Amino acid sequence: MTRFPGWEKRLNAVVAKHQALPSLYGTSDCYLIADDGVEAVTSERMYANALGYKTPAGAAKKLRQHGFETVRDAFAAKFAEIAPSMAQRGDIGVVDRDGVLSGGLFTSIGFMTRGADAVEFLPTSEVAYAFKVI
């Protein structure tokens, strides 16, 4: 994968899209934010057939179908892990919220992930794992 020309504009559109969407599994969740970001940067989804779930159980089932237990596992299978402090806009990562791993996307205004009700922008210092999207 390579970064396609114009990825910055597509990435900004991903941020705006998820800010406008409700927090719903399969619509705007921690995996989809990262996957939409990867697609914006590379024009490719991380995994074929990873979409189509509507519940936490459905999301977990999709991960297991690809051989993963967590979003961290899924991200690590595709991209090289880097220190969160080295992540740049368009890279993806994972926060650990009391043992619950949530994926997200590095943006120009912070690490974007999905909260219970809305998108959240967190400082890089709160990101546990980061992955370089090339």
SEDREN-220030 format. One record per residue (C-alpha): residue in three letters; z, x, y. Coordinates in Angstrom, 3 decimals. Example, Ala and Ser with C-alpha at 12.3 -4.5 7.8 and 13.67 -1.06 7.14 Angstrom:
BEGIN
   r       pz       px       py
 Ala    7.800   12.300   -4.500
 Ser    7.140   13.670   -1.060
//
This chain:
BEGIN
   r       pz       px       py
 Met    0.000    0.000    0.000
 Thr   -0.649    1.071    3.557
 Arg    0.233   -0.404    6.913
 Phe   -2.740   -2.397    8.122
 Pro   -3.933   -2.260   11.733
 Gly   -2.314   -5.011   13.768
 Trp    0.774   -5.217   11.555
 Glu    3.062   -5.248   14.582
 Lys    1.621   -8.547   15.818
 Arg    1.856  -10.096   12.353
 Leu    5.447   -8.874   12.018
 Asn    6.374  -10.487   15.338
 Ala    4.857  -13.740   14.038
 Val    7.048  -13.516   10.907
 Val   10.155  -13.133   13.059
 Ala    9.192  -16.136   15.221
 Lys    8.308  -18.226   12.150
 His   11.666  -17.671   10.447
 Gln   13.595  -18.226   13.673
 Ala   11.989  -21.668   13.887
 Leu   12.549  -22.631   10.236
 Pro   15.708  -24.084    8.717
 Ser   17.713  -22.150    6.140
 Leu   16.217  -23.507    2.928
 Tyr   15.568  -21.772   -0.373
 Gly   11.826  -21.429   -0.861
 Thr   11.130  -22.091    2.831
 Ser   13.120  -19.463    4.737
 Asp   15.619  -17.413    2.782
 Cys   16.660  -13.794    2.436
 Tyr   13.877  -12.939   -0.017
 Leu   11.120  -14.734    1.883
 Ile   11.985  -13.048    5.179
 Ala   11.541   -9.655    3.502
 Asp    8.453  -10.696    1.531
 Asp    6.784  -12.199    4.601
 Gly    7.544   -8.950    6.425
 Val    5.983   -6.890    3.637
 Glu    2.904   -9.098    3.732
 Ala    2.673   -8.727    7.519
 Val    2.790   -4.943    7.242
 Thr    0.672   -4.397    4.097
 Ser   -1.248   -7.702    3.648
 Glu    0.224   -7.949    0.121
 Arg    3.140   -9.881   -1.339
 Met    5.719   -7.898   -3.275
 Tyr    5.315   -9.921   -6.477
 Ala    2.776  -12.464   -7.674
 Asn    4.261  -15.855   -8.559
 Ala    7.569  -15.126   -6.821
 Leu    7.409  -18.298   -4.742
 Gly    7.936  -21.934   -5.664
 Tyr   11.732  -22.226   -5.919
 Lys   13.936  -24.627   -3.947
 Thr   17.501  -23.821   -5.025
 Pro   19.721  -20.759   -5.490
 Ala   19.341  -21.182   -9.259
 Gly   15.550  -21.362   -8.893
 Ala   15.527  -18.191   -6.781
 Ala   17.649  -16.386   -9.382
 Lys   15.320  -17.586  -12.144
 Lys   12.278  -16.207  -10.291
 Leu   14.021  -12.839   -9.924
 Arg   14.877  -12.786  -13.641
 Gln   11.272  -13.685  -14.551
 His   10.272  -10.427  -12.888
 Gly   13.076   -8.515  -14.615
 Phe   15.533   -8.351  -11.710
 Glu   19.089   -9.523  -11.174
 Thr   19.207   -9.071   -7.391
 Val   16.912   -8.739   -4.394
 Arg   17.994   -5.089   -4.240
 Asp   16.574   -4.547   -7.728
 Ala   13.316   -6.228   -6.725
 Phe   12.962   -4.180   -3.541
 Ala   13.881   -0.891   -5.283
 Ala   11.209   -1.443   -7.939
 Lys    8.512   -1.556   -5.239
 Phe    9.678    0.765   -2.467
 Ala   11.518    4.060   -2.021
 Glu   15.129    3.700   -0.968
 Ile   16.042    5.353    2.330
 Ala   19.186    5.580    4.417
 Pro   19.517    2.433    6.551
 Ser   19.747    4.664    9.626
 Met   16.216    5.925    8.837
 Ala   14.672    2.455    8.541
 Gln   12.013    1.449   11.005
 Arg   10.523   -1.855   12.080
 Gly    8.780   -3.449    9.110
 Asp   11.006   -1.841    6.484
 Ile   13.201   -4.094    4.338
 Gly   16.813   -3.935    3.289
 Val   19.857   -5.608    1.824
 Val   23.266   -6.509    3.206
 Asp   26.284   -6.958    0.973
 Arg   28.375   -9.958    1.998
 Asp   31.486   -9.848   -0.156
 Gly   29.461   -9.042   -3.265
 Val   26.539  -11.344   -2.438
 Leu   23.367   -9.364   -1.724
 Ser   21.011  -10.745    0.925
 Gly   17.609   -9.321    1.735
 Gly   16.056   -8.998    5.126
 Leu   13.737   -7.205    7.482
 Phe   14.157   -4.484   10.085
 Thr   12.856   -5.717   13.445
 Ser   12.853   -4.426   16.999
 Ile   16.058   -6.390   17.710
 Gly   18.027   -5.651   14.556
 Phe   18.111   -6.394   10.865
 Met   16.959   -9.979   10.355
 Thr   18.426  -11.916    7.457
 Arg   19.158  -15.545    6.748
 Gly   22.588  -16.962    7.455
 Ala   23.882  -20.304    6.235
 Asp   22.308  -22.196    9.115
 Ala   19.995  -19.834   10.990
 Val   18.417  -16.396   11.148
 Glu   20.880  -13.639   11.963
 Phe   20.181  -10.269   13.553
 Leu   22.650   -7.637   12.380
 Pro   23.131   -4.027   13.448
 Thr   21.729   -1.380   11.119
 Ser   25.284   -0.261   10.387
 Glu   25.823   -3.476    8.390
 Val   22.851   -2.810    6.070
 Ala   23.889   -1.467    2.662
 Tyr   20.440   -0.537    1.309
 Ala   17.079    0.079    2.988
 Phe   13.570    0.504    1.609
 Lys   10.559    2.139    3.227
 Val    7.573   -0.218    3.386
 Ile    4.603    2.122    3.564
//
